[in-house]
Amino acid sequence: MAYDSIPARFLAQGAQRPEAPAYFVKVDGAWRATRWRDHVKETRLVARALIAEGIGPGSTVGILGFNRPEWVAMATATLLTGGAPAGIYTTCSAEEVQYILAHAEALVVLVEDAAQWEKVRKVRDRLPALKRVVLMKGAPAVDDPMVVTWEAFVASGEATDDAEVEKRVAAIEPAGLSTLIYTSGTTGPPKGVMLSHENIAWTATAAAKLVNGQPGQVMLSYLPLSHIAEQMFSIHGAITIGMTIYFAESIEKVPENLKEAQPDVFFGVPRIWEKFFAAANTKLKDATGAKAAIVKWARGVAMDVHSRRDRGEAVPGLLELQHRLADRLFYSKFKQAVGLGRAKICVSGAAPVGREVLEFFTSLDLPVREVYGQSEDTGPTSFNLPGDTRLGTVGKPVDGVTVKIADDGEILVKGPNVFMGYFKDAEATAATLQDGWLCSGDLGKLDADGFLVITGRKKEILITSGGKNITPKNIEEDLKRHDLIGEVVVIGDRRPYLTALLVLRPEGLARWAKAHDRDAAELAKTAHDDAGVRAELQAAVDDVNSRLARVETIKRFTVLPRPLDIEHGELTPTLKIKRAIVYKVWNESIEAMYAEKG
């Protein structure tokens, strides 16, 4: 009997749910469905075309583009052949694209459009293994023998016997290489995380249980498919559960697409939730009179209801009635308006999210469940389950996964989701996999009830010139609770004291301008050195300092004139801060803080 792999599950969905919609894309202003039967048929043809190109066990296919059906079809088709897909972030430079394609020794690469093809074209002389470039639908034709359109590539699959696909899927072994995830990495070049078929299949099954996934449920695909979390939801989880995926038109269109799709399950990184939080908070603060009173009452009811449920307690009858009334008067209208009217579960992951943000959404009857994990354990290590949630933690370990804390505080993980190692990097593999345990690089602790608390990154510990070890994460999160502060980077490694770079939150600045009778548009241009804004920020810093040990206090801060971004290399594609790059880009500002007297 063939192994219950993701490819086997994919073929089964086509047979079991042929008429059900597998995905929707927006065409000429209308959402159009593709049935599972047709999705499987096209993907099998892509697999046959890949086989003709020499793709099979031990070979890889690169994918460079935004979330599209072609992305998923190419990745899944590669799995059907026994090969391994390797996604590349759309924000990668030509040099980064060359590094990944060369390191993975990709024979084929799928590119979204002319801009992504240009990256490959620039470096093709340094890609000796590359044989074929496939364009996604709608991309302008390229006059180059290496390049083919999506339609032509799919059609070429007819020349390969369809039975070969069944043969390849039947031959899949649990320990075989399934996928390469190239980490976006906050330091150094990306490493190729090797995930086995067992890693992927086991984790997809576990994830389906975590979100109580049901066939036909809807998800919006918009986060980078190069990231394991989005792959787990949009590809492996969708295949395992039989979900329907709406492919967002673009990142900019996500708010609009969210309202149209009304997903049952929604996954966001912290910055997505923070943006929702800022926009919704502004809108709610504008409510007056009876409406404001209803909102305040309803939010209090939601907090009471969910705090009880999170502890596994029953909700008293009278409170349940209040909750239903609050839903009719407020929650349902609010959730529908933001695109989460049908949401059964909302998830945040890939980086820490502030407790204030989680509490805010809980008060709107939209509890956001935090998941913790990394590419090296196929996504999840722990999860705050409905009925067993504790804010301030990242939940209990997923069933089947074991977590322990090393003597130095590092979180160690063991389970069927732990990766095979780093592709072509035995040294890094040996440092990360020790006696079957994944050394996460994160610091944490398990509380008395088994909930995991993240206390920082092992590599991000600051050691002051006085020899004091300081974890910046908690200080940064505390500062970000202030309405004006959107992002914080604490500085202090090998320095006599701590300083901070602050990025203003636009929505908070607009509220501050209104409260102080200032012109918001004009203030935005000069806010980074405005005396009134600095005074407000100093008060926020003083407040946080009052709760810290003297060595942990922020002595000086600088307000940056622009947000941190991917374009300057300060953020990874999943919006994590690259501290080393931030230090380099803003070196002059940092040195100025340490040059000040007094």
N, C-alpha and C positions, 0 to 999 in steps of 0.2 A: 504494500500500500504506500502511495506517495506521501511524502512529508507534508504536513499541514502548513505550508509556507504561504507567504503573502501572494506569490504568483498563483498558487493553487486556489486560494480564496478568491482571487480576482476572477479567474475563469468560472468558479462556482457561482459568483454573483450574476454573471451573464446568463447562466443556465437557470438559476432560481428566481431572478427578478428581471427578466428580459425587458419588460415594458415600463418598469419604474425609471424615473429620471435619475441618471448618474450625476449629471451636472448641468448648470445653466451658464450661458454667456450672453452678454448684452450685444445685440446686433441691431443697428438702425433704431436705437432707442427702446427696443423691446427685449425682454429676457426670453431666450430660446433654449429649450431643453434638448439634451441628448440622452437617449435611453441607454440602460446598461448593455442591452444587446448590441447596439451600434458602437458604444464605447469599447467593448471587448473586441468586436470585429475589427475596428480600426487599429487598436493596440496590437492585436495579433499580426496584422499586416506590417506594422512598424517593426515588430520583433523579427518577422521573416526578412525584412529589408536589412536589419542589423546583422542577422546571421549571414546574409550574403556579403556583408562588409567585413566578416571575420570576427564579429562580437560573440563571445561565449565565456565560459568560466575562465577567470584570470585576466579578462580584458575590461576596459572601462569606457564609458561614454560621458563626455562633459555636457552640461546644460547651463546656458547663460541667458537668462531672461526673466521677466516678471511672470507672476502666476498666470498660467494659461493652460487650457486643456492639453496643448501640445507638450508642455513641460511634464505634466503627469503621465501622458501617454508614452513619452520617450523614456521616462524613468521606469515606469512599469514594464514597458517592452524590454528594456535592458535586463530587468529582473527575470522576465520570462525566458531570456536566452541563457541565463546563468551568469551573465556579466554583472558589473556593478556601476550604477550611475554616480556621478560626482557633480553636484551642483556648485555653481559659482555665483557669488553675489553680483548683482547688476551694477553696483557701485565700484566694483574692482577696476583698477587701471589696467592698461594693456600689459604692463609688466607683471601684475598680479595674476592676470588671466594666463599669461605665458607660464608662470611658475606652476600654477595648479595643473594646467593641461599637460605640461612636460613631466611634472612629478607623478601624475596619475598615468602617464603614457596613454592618454586617450586616443583612440583610433577615430572616433567620430565626435563632433560637437554640434549641439543644437543652439542656434542663436536667435534672439528675438527679432532684431531689426538691423538696419544699416549701421547704426552707431555701435552695436555690439559686434557685428561682423568686422567693422573697422579695427577694433581692438585685436581680433584674431589675425586679420590681414597684416597688421604692423609687425607681428612677431612670428609669422608662419615659418620663416627661415630657421627659427629656433624650436620648431615643433616637428621633429623628424618622424614621429609615430603617426601624426595626424593624416588621415586619408580622406575624410569627408566632412564637409560643413553643410548642415541642413538649416534652412530658414523657416521660421515659424510662419503661419498663415498671414498674408497681408504685407509681408516685408517686400520691398522693391527687389526685382530680379537682379542678380549679380552675374556678370559675364565672366565666369571663371570656371574652369573644368572641375575644380574641387567642390564647388558650391551647387546645391540643388534646392529646389523649392520643397515645401512640405508635401504638397500634392504629388510631385514626381517621386519623392522618396517613398511615400506610402504605396504608390502604384508599383514601385519596383519590387515590393514584397511578394507580388503574385508569382514571381519566378521561383520562389523557394517553397518546398512542400510544407503545407500547413501541419502535417503530422510531426514535423521536426520540433514544433513548439511544444506539443504534448510530451514528446520525448525528453526535451530539455527540462521541463517543469518536473517530470517524474524523477529525474536524476538529481534534483536539488537535495543537498545534505544540510542538516541543521547547522553544522559548524562551518559551512562554506561562506565565503565573502559575499555579502549582499549589497552593501552600500558604503561609499566613502563620503564622510562628512568633513569638509575642510573647515576647521574652526576659524571664526573671524579673528580670534586672537587679540588680546590687549597688548601683547608683546611678541616680537619676532614674527617670522613667516608662519603662515598657517600650517597646521599639522593635519595629516589625513587620518581621521578616526575610522578604523575598520570595524564595521558592524556586521555580525553574522546574520544568517537567516533566522536563527533561533532568537538572537537579540531582538530583531525587528518583530517577528511573529509573537513572541512572548509578551513584549511590551505593548503591542497593539491590543492584544487580548486584555492585558491589565488595564490599559487606558480606557478601553470600552466599558469595563466595570466601574472605573473611577467616575466616569461621567454618566453612567447608566445609559449608554448609547442604545438607540433603537433604530431599526431600519426606517429609512425615509426622513429621518431628522435632517435639518438643514444646518450647514455651516458656511460662513463666508471665508474664502481663501484670499488673504491679502498680505500676510507677513512673508518674508523671504522663504521660498521653498528650499533654499540651500541650507536652511536651519532645520535641525532634527525635530523641533517642536512642531513646525508647520508641516513637515513631511508626515509626522505621526498623525496629525489631525486630517490633513487634506488628502493624503495618499493611503497610508497603512491603516489608520483608524477607519477612514471612510470605506475602504475595501472590506475590512473585518466586520464592520457594523452594517454596511449597506446604506450609508448616508448619502445625501444629495449635497453637492458642493456648488455654491455660487462663486464664480471667479470675479473678484473686484475688477473694475475697469482700470483703476490706477490707485495709488496711495491717496491722491488728492480726492478721489471720488468715494473713498471708504465711508464717510458719514452718510452720503446719499445712498450708496449701495446697501448699507446696513439697514436703513429704513425700508428699502425695497425687499430685501431678502428676509428680514425678521428671523434671524437664526435661532435654532433651539439651543445650540452650544456656541459660545463665543470665547475665543482665546485672544488675549492681548498682552503685550509686554508692558511694563510699568509706565512707560512714557505715553502709551495710548490711554491708559486709565487716568494718568495725571492730566492729560488734555481734556478728557471727558469731565473729570472732576472740576477743572478750572472753569470750563464753559457752563456746566450745570450749576456750579456754585454761584456764578455771576447771575444766572437767570433766576435762581431761587431767592437770592438776596434782593432782587427787584420786586418780589411779591409784597403786597401791602394789605392791610385790613383783614377781612375775613379769610381771604385766600392765604395770607401769611400764617394766620392762626391754624388753618386746616393743615398746611404743610408742616408746621412745627409739631402739631399733635400727631399726624401720621408718621412722621419720622421717629418720634418717641415710641410709638406703638411698634414699628418695625424693629427698632433696636431691642425692645423688650422681647418680642417674639423670637427673633433670631438668636439672641443671647441664650435663651432657654433651649431652643432647638440645637444650637451648637454644643451645648452641654449634654445633649441627649435627654432633656427633660420634656415632659408633656406641656402643652400650652393650655392654660385654663380656658374654659368655655367662653367666659365673658371677653377675655383678651382676644380669643379667636374671632369672635363676632366683630370686635373693634377692627381687627386686622382686615376682615372681609369688607367692612364699610370703608376703611381707608383705601383699600384697593379700588373700589368703585369711584371714590372721590378724587384720588390722587395717583397712587402707584401705577395703575393700568394706563392712565393717560400719559404719564411721564415716560414710562417704559416704551410705549408705542411710538412716542414722538422721537425718541433717540434711536429706535431700531431694535430694541430688546424686549418687545412686547411678548414674544413667545419664548424668551430665554429660560431654559430649564436649569442651566448651569453656566456661570461665567468663571473664567480661569485667568490668572495672572502668573507669568513665569519668565524665565530667561535672566532676570535680575531682581534684586530686592525692591519691594514696593512699600511705600510709607504706610504706617498703621492708620494715619489720619484719612488716607484715601480709601482704605478698606472699610473703615467705620462709616465714612460718608456714603458709600454705595450700599452698605448694609441698612442704613437709615432710609434708603429709597426702595427697600424691599428687593435689592439686587446684590445679595452677598457675592463677593468675588473670592473664589477659592484659590489660595496660593499654592503653586506647585514648585518644588525645588528639584533640581537635577542638572545634568550637563550632557553634552554630546557623548561623552565617554560611558555613560550608562543609559544611552538611547533615549534620554529625556527625563524620565521621572525617578527620583529617589524617594521623595516623601510628598504627601498631599493632605491638605486640610479638607477632609470629607464632610459632606453635609451630615449633621448630627454628631460630628466628632471633630469640631474645629476649635482652635484656640488662637485668637489674634495675637500677633507678636511672635508666632512660631510659623514654621513651614509645614506643619502637620506631622503625622506619624509616618514611618517608613511604609512604602507600598507593600501589600501582602506578597511574600516571597522574596523580599529584599531585606538584607540585614545591614544595620548601621551601627558602627561603634566609634568611639572617640579615642584617638591616639593620645599618648602622654603629653604631646605638645599642643593638643586641642584640635588637631586636624580631623575632619570627618572622613571616615573610611567606609567603603560600600562594597557589599558582596551580593551577587544574585545573577539570575539568567540574563539580566539586561546589561551586565558589565561587558565592555567591548573586548575585541580580540587583541588590540594594540594599535600602535601608530604605523601607518604604511611606510615601509622602508626607513624606519627609525627605531632600531632596537634599543638604543641608549635611552631615548625618551620613554619607550614602552617599559623598560626595566625600572625606571624611576617612578612610573605612575602605577604599574601593576606589581604589587608585592605580596607574594604568598596568596594570590587569588583576590586580594583586596585592592580596590580602586582607591588610590590616594587622591582625594578630590581637590586638594589645594585650598579648600575652604575651612574656616575655623568655626566650631560650634559646640553645642552641648545638648544633651538630652535631659528634659525636665523629669520630675518624679513620675509623670504619667506617660512618658515615652514620646512626647512631642519634641521635635527637633528645632533648636534655636540657632540661627546663623549669627555669629558674632564678628565675622570679617573674613578677609582673604589673607591667606598665609603670606603671599608675596606682596601684599599691600600694607603690611605692618610698617609703620613709620618708627624709626629708631632715632631719637633726637641726639644731638651732640652730647647731651648729658647721659646718654645710655638708656633712656626710658623707652619702652615699647608701647606704642599707641596704635589702636585700630581706628582709622578715620571714619569708617562706615557709620557708626552710631552718632558721631558728632554731626556728620553731613546730613543724616536723616532728620535729626532734631532741628537743625537749622532750616531744612526744607519745609518744616511745618508752618513757617511764617508765610503769610499770603504773598509777600513781595518776592520771595526767594524760590526760583525755579530749579536751579542746579548749584551744587557746591563741590569744590575740590579743595580738600584740606592739604596743606603743604607742611613739611616739617622734618623730612628725612635728613639726618645729619645736620640739622639746623638747631639753633639755641632755643627756639620757641615755634609755636604753630601759627600759621597764617592761613588765609582762605581766599580762593577766587570764587566770586559769586556771579551768578547769571540771574537777571531779573525775570520774573514771571509776567508776561504781557498783561494777562487778565488782572492780576493783582495790582500792577502798576496803574491800570485804567481805573480800578476802584479807588486807589489811593489818590489819584489826580482828582477824581470826582469829589471825594471827601474833603480835599483841601482846595477846592475851587480852582483847579489848575487845568489848562488845556492838555488833554491826554496825548494828542498827536504831537504837540510841541515838546511835551515833557519826555516822550519816548526817545527823542533825538539826543537829549542831554542828560537823561536819567542817571547814567553811569557816574556822573560827577556832580549831580544836583545835591546841594547842601541839605535840603529837606529830606530827600530820599535817603541820603547817607545817615542822617540822624535817626531815621526810623530803623534802618538796618543795624546801626550801632546798638540800638535798644534791644533788637532781636538777638544780636551776638552776646550782649551783656546778660540777657535772660538765660541763654543756653550756658554761658560760662558759669553762671551762678550754681549750676547743677553738676559741674565738672571739677575734677581734681585740678589743682593749680597748673600742673604740667600739661594738662589736656586743653587748657583754655586757648581761645583764639585771640592773639594779641593785635593783629592787624588784618584788614581785608581789602581787597580790590574788587570793584564791580566791573565786569567785562563789558565792552561796548557792543558785543553781539553774542548770540548763543553759540555753544559748542556744536560742531556739526561734522558730518561724514566727509564733506568736501575738503576740509582742512586736515583730515586724518585724526580728529580728536575723538570721534566716536566710531565704534565698530558698526557694521551693517545692522546689528541687532541693538544698537543704541547704548552699548556699554562704553564707559569712559576709558580711553587709552591714556592713562596717567602720564606715561613717559612722553607721549606726543604733546599733551597739554603743557607739561613742564617746558618742553622745547619751544612750542609756539609762543607761550606767554612768559618766557624766561625773563625778559626785560621788566615786566610788571612784577614778577616774583622777586627778582633781585632788588627792585626799588623798595619793596616792603621791608627787606632785611637791611637796607642801607639807611632807613629812617632812624633818626636819633630819638632817644627817650622811650 
